[in-house]
Each structure stands twice: as C-alpha cells, then as structure tokens.
Amino acid sequence: MFGIEISAASFLAGLAVGGFFAGVVIFVYFLCAYRELDAAYQAQILEWLQRRDAGGNKTP
C-alpha cells in the first residue's frame, strides 16, 4: 500500500517538475519568436516611414 502511494507521489512530483521545465522552454520559445516578430514589425514601420518621407505611399 505504501509503495503505491510513494510511486504515485513521485509520479506527481515528476509531472510537476517536468511541466515546470516544459513551461519554461515554451515561454523562452515564445519570447524569442516575439522578439523576431517585433524586429520584423519595426523594419516594416521603418520602411513605411522612409516611403512617407520620400512622398510615396501614405498608408502602412
């Protein structure tokens, strides 16, 4: 009986630790993806500003 409870507790603890590390990995992945997206968006805005200053297209 105690062996089943200990294995269940260790399984839940391992699940919690594994879920935590998976959450950290997913968070870092999304953070990197967001930074790349942000850089691409900044480049698009910069291009639009240069075209606007040159008298080109007025919409982004």
N, CA, C and O atoms as a DFTB+ gen file, in Angstrom:
240 C
 N C O
     1  1       0.829      -1.199       0.000
     2  2       0.000       0.000       0.000
     3  2       0.870       1.258       0.000
     4  3       0.622       2.196      -0.758
     5  1       1.907       1.265       0.873
     6  2       2.763       2.448       0.899
     7  2       3.552       2.594      -0.395
     8  3       3.833       3.708      -0.835
     9  1       3.908       1.460      -1.004
    10  2       4.666       1.543      -2.253
    11  2       3.865       2.218      -3.358
    12  3       4.411       2.983      -4.152
    13  1       2.566       1.932      -3.405
    14  2       1.717       2.565      -4.429
    15  2       1.602       4.066      -4.167
    16  3       1.642       4.869      -5.099
    17  1       1.460       4.438      -2.894
    18  2       1.326       5.860      -2.576
    19  2       2.623       6.606      -2.872
    20  3       2.593       7.728      -3.378
    21  1       3.760       5.990      -2.560
    22  2       5.045       6.646      -2.821
    23  2       5.265       6.792      -4.320
    24  3       5.726       7.836      -4.782
    25  1       4.938       5.753      -5.082
    26  2       5.150       5.853      -6.523
    27  2       4.198       6.884      -7.129
    28  3       4.568       7.593      -8.065
    29  1       2.982       6.971      -6.604
    30  2       2.050       7.978      -7.108
    31  2       2.537       9.378      -6.765
    32  3       2.437      10.290      -7.586
    33  1       3.065       9.555      -5.555
    34  2       3.580      10.865      -5.156
    35  2       4.792      11.245      -5.990
    36  3       4.918      12.393      -6.418
    37  1       5.687      10.287      -6.225
    38  2       6.866      10.599      -7.032
    39  2       6.465      10.864      -8.479
    40  3       7.070      11.695      -9.156
    41  1       5.437      10.152      -8.949
    42  2       4.954      10.403     -10.314
    43  2       4.393      11.812     -10.418
    44  3       4.682      12.522     -11.381
    45  1       3.592      12.226      -9.435
    46  2       3.028      13.578      -9.458
    47  2       4.127      14.633      -9.326
    48  3       4.068      15.678      -9.974
    49  1       5.127      14.358      -8.487
    50  2       6.228      15.317      -8.347
    51  2       7.015      15.421      -9.655
    52  3       7.391      16.516     -10.074
    53  1       7.258      14.282     -10.291
    54  2       7.952      14.321     -11.580
    55  2       7.137      15.031     -12.644
    56  3       7.683      15.746     -13.485
    57  1       5.818      14.830     -12.602
    58  2       4.949      15.514     -13.555
    59  2       4.996      17.019     -13.331
    60  3       5.028      17.790     -14.291
    61  1       5.001      17.443     -12.069
    62  2       5.057      18.870     -11.764
    63  2       6.381      19.478     -12.225
    64  3       6.402      20.553     -12.825
    65  1       7.501      18.774     -11.939
    66  2       8.814      19.286     -12.352
    67  2       8.915      19.317     -13.876
    68  3       9.395      20.292     -14.454
    69  1       8.459      18.246     -14.520
    70  2       8.506      18.207     -15.979
    71  2       7.619      19.272     -16.601
    72  3       7.996      19.894     -17.594
    73  1       6.443      19.485     -16.023
    74  2       5.561      20.532     -16.528
    75  2       6.164      21.912     -16.350
    76  3       6.003      22.782     -17.206
    77  1       6.862      22.114     -15.231
    78  2       7.508      23.403     -14.999
    79  2       8.590      23.669     -16.044
    80  3       8.661      24.759     -16.612
    81  1       9.442      22.652     -16.295
    82  2      10.507      22.850     -17.283
    83  2       9.930      23.016     -18.685
    84  3      10.442      23.805     -19.479
    85  1       8.861      22.272     -18.994
    86  2       8.220      22.437     -20.299
    87  2       7.655      23.849     -20.426
    88  3       7.747      24.460     -21.491
    89  1       7.069      24.370     -19.344
    90  2       6.556      25.736     -19.371
    91  2       7.656      26.756     -19.587
    92  3       7.469      27.722     -20.327
    93  1       8.814      26.550     -18.943
    94  2       9.938      27.466     -19.136
    95  2      10.422      27.428     -20.580
    96  3      10.686      28.473     -21.175
    97  1      10.541      26.224     -21.149
    98  2      11.004      26.095     -22.532
    99  2      10.021      26.769     -23.490
   100  3      10.431      27.488     -24.401
   101  1       8.724      26.535     -23.282
   102  2       7.715      27.158     -24.157
   103  2       7.740      28.674     -24.008
   104  3       7.603      29.394     -24.997
   105  1       7.916      29.173     -22.772
   106  2       7.966      30.613     -22.539
   107  2       9.159      31.245     -23.265
   108  3       9.022      32.284     -23.911
   109  1      10.327      30.608     -23.151
   110  2      11.516      31.139     -23.823
   111  2      11.326      31.110     -25.336
   112  3      11.726      32.043     -26.031
   113  1      10.706      30.025     -25.853
   114  2      10.469      29.921     -27.292
   115  2       9.566      31.051     -27.773
   116  3       9.852      31.689     -28.785
   117  1       8.475      31.299     -27.049
   118  2       7.567      32.362     -27.466
   119  2       8.212      33.727     -27.316
   120  3       7.945      34.631     -28.109
   121  1       9.063      33.888     -26.303
   122  2       9.754      35.161     -26.128
   123  2      10.677      35.435     -27.318
   124  3      10.707      36.552     -27.835
   125  1      11.431      34.418     -27.752
   126  2      12.308      34.581     -28.915
   127  2      11.488      34.842     -30.178
   128  3      11.848      35.701     -30.983
   129  1      10.397      34.112     -30.354
   130  2       9.557      34.310     -31.529
   131  2       8.965      35.715     -31.516
   132  3       8.870      36.349     -32.568
   133  1       8.566      36.215     -30.345
   134  2       8.002      37.559     -30.253
   135  2       9.052      38.613     -30.588
   136  3       8.748      39.607     -31.247
   137  1      10.288      38.399     -30.137
   138  2      11.336      39.380     -30.428
   139  2      11.633      39.419     -31.922
   140  3      11.858      40.494     -32.477
   141  1      11.638      38.246     -32.587
   142  2      11.862      38.244     -34.033
   143  2      10.714      38.932     -34.754
   144  3      10.935      39.691     -35.697
   145  1       9.487      38.668     -34.312
   146  2       8.324      39.304     -34.913
   147  2       8.382      40.813     -34.708
   148  3       8.061      41.584     -35.612
   149  1       8.797      41.229     -33.505
   150  2       8.902      42.642     -33.191
   151  2       9.940      43.317     -34.088
   152  3       9.723      44.435     -34.555
   153  1      11.066      42.641     -34.331
   154  2      12.097      43.218     -35.196
   155  2      11.581      43.352     -36.621
   156  3      11.839      44.358     -37.280
   157  1      10.848      42.340     -37.106
   158  2      10.292      42.420     -38.453
   159  2       9.275      43.553     -38.535
   160  3       9.213      44.262     -39.540
   161  1       8.479      43.726     -37.485
   162  2       7.478      44.786     -37.470
   163  2       8.156      46.155     -37.452
   164  3       7.698      47.082     -38.119
   165  1       9.247      46.285     -36.691
   166  2       9.979      47.548     -36.659
   167  2      10.566      47.864     -38.032
   168  3      10.561      49.020     -38.455
   169  1      11.071      46.848     -38.732
   170  2      11.617      47.069     -40.070
   171  2      10.518      47.528     -41.019
   172  3      10.756      48.387     -41.868
   173  1       9.323      46.972     -40.887
   174  2       8.209      47.372     -41.742
   175  2       7.813      48.824     -41.464
   176  3       7.547      49.588     -42.391
   177  1       7.777      49.195     -40.186
   178  2       7.437      50.578     -39.838
   179  2       8.514      51.532     -40.358
   180  3       8.196      52.606     -40.870
   181  1       9.779      51.147     -40.230
   182  2      10.866      51.991     -40.706
   183  2      10.766      52.184     -42.216
   184  3      10.968      53.288     -42.722
   185  1      10.454      51.106     -42.931
   186  2      10.300      51.210     -44.387
   187  2       9.140      52.140     -44.731
   188  3       9.247      52.949     -45.653
   189  1       8.030      52.031     -43.992
   190  2       6.880      52.891     -44.260
   191  2       7.215      54.361     -43.994
   192  3       6.799      55.242     -44.745
   193  1       7.978      54.622     -42.911
   194  2       8.356      55.993     -42.600
   195  2       9.268      56.567     -43.689
   196  3       9.140      57.734     -44.059
   197  1      10.189      55.741     -44.199
   198  2      11.073      56.226     -45.258
   199  2      10.277      56.529     -46.528
   200  3      10.531      57.534     -47.192
   201  1       9.316      55.668     -46.869
   202  2       8.482      55.943     -48.047
   203  2       7.632      57.185     -47.827
   204  3       7.415      57.961     -48.758
   205  1       7.146      57.382     -46.602
   206  2       6.327      58.553     -46.317
   207  2       7.161      59.827     -46.436
   208  3       6.702      60.833     -46.978
   209  1       8.391      59.771     -45.923
   210  2       9.259      60.945     -46.007
   211  2       9.640      61.233     -47.451
   212  3       9.869      62.388     -47.810
   213  1       9.710      60.206     -48.280
   214  2      10.054      60.406     -49.687
   215  2       8.834      60.808     -50.520
   216  3       8.955      61.054     -51.720
   217  1       7.661      60.877     -49.887
   218  2       6.464      61.279     -50.608
   219  2       5.790      60.131     -51.330
   220  3       5.039      60.346     -52.281
   221  1       6.052      58.914     -50.886
   222  2       5.453      57.759     -51.549
   223  2       4.099      57.415     -50.966
   224  3       3.271      58.295     -50.727
   225  1       3.880      56.143     -50.742
   226  2       2.595      55.656     -50.246
   227  2       2.353      56.178     -48.826
   228  3       3.255      56.146     -47.989
   229  1       1.148      56.653     -48.561
   230  2       0.855      57.252     -47.264
   231  2       0.334      56.234     -46.251
   232  3       0.259      56.555     -45.065
   233  1      -0.026      55.034     -46.666
   234  2      -0.577      54.054     -45.727
   235  2       0.474      52.995     -45.406
   236  3       1.300      52.657     -46.254
   237  1       0.441      52.475     -44.184
   238  2       1.424      51.453     -43.820
   239  2       1.156      50.126     -44.512
   240  3       1.897      49.164     -44.310
